[in-house]
């Protein structure tokens, strides 16, 4: 998962160097990274691994809190 975070930060860094770093680009790069993390958690959920459902619930609660805020 650190690789995903690193790719997201690298993409934003490149955009910053090119002079295109804005709040929307940061939100897009971080949003894509979070979407990839959720997709990675969905695979073990499909395999019915224990505890994965709790992680996905926590991610959903965090998303809900961000939307309500």
C-alpha positions in Angstrom: 0.0 0.0 0.0 3.0 2.3 0.4 3.6 1.9 -3.3 0.2 3.2 -4.1 0.8 6.2 -1.7 4.2 6.8 -3.3 2.8 6.8 -6.8 0.1 9.3 -5.7 2.7 11.6 -4.2 5.0 11.2 -7.2 2.1 12.2 -9.6 1.3 15.2 -7.4 5.0 16.2 -7.2 5.3 16.0 -11.0 2.2 18.2 -11.4 3.7 20.6 -8.8 7.0 20.9 -10.8 5.0 21.5 -14.0 3.1 24.3 -12.2 -0.2 22.5 -12.3 -0.5 21.7 -8.6 -3.9 22.8 -7.3 -6.3 21.6 -4.7 -8.4 19.7 -7.3 -5.3 17.8 -8.6 -4.4 16.9 -5.0 -7.9 15.7 -4.4 -7.9 13.7 -7.6 -4.5 12.0 -6.9 -5.4 11.2 -3.3 -8.9 10.0 -4.3 -7.5 7.7 -6.9 -5.0 6.3 -4.3 -7.9 5.7 -1.9 -10.0 4.0 -4.6 -7.1 1.7 -5.3 -6.7 0.8 -1.6 -10.4 0.0 -1.4 -10.2 -2.2 -4.5 -7.2 -4.0 -2.9 -9.4 -4.7 0.2 -12.3 -5.9 -1.9 -10.3 -8.9 -3.1 -9.8 -10.5 0.3 -13.4 -9.6 1.2 -14.6 -11.7 -1.8 -12.4 -14.6 -0.5 -14.2 -14.2 2.9 -11.0 -13.4 4.8 -11.7 -12.6 8.5 -11.6 -9.0 9.6 -11.8 -7.5 6.1 -15.4 -6.5 6.5 -14.5 -4.4 9.5 -11.8 -2.6 7.6 -14.3 -1.9 4.8 -16.9 -0.7 7.3 -14.2 1.7 8.8 -13.4 3.1 5.4 -17.1 3.5 4.6 -17.6 5.3 8.0 -14.7 7.6 7.2 -16.2 8.4 3.8 -19.6 9.1 5.3 -18.1 11.4 7.9 -16.3 13.3 5.2 -19.5 13.7 3.2 -21.6 14.8 6.2 -19.0 17.2 7.3 
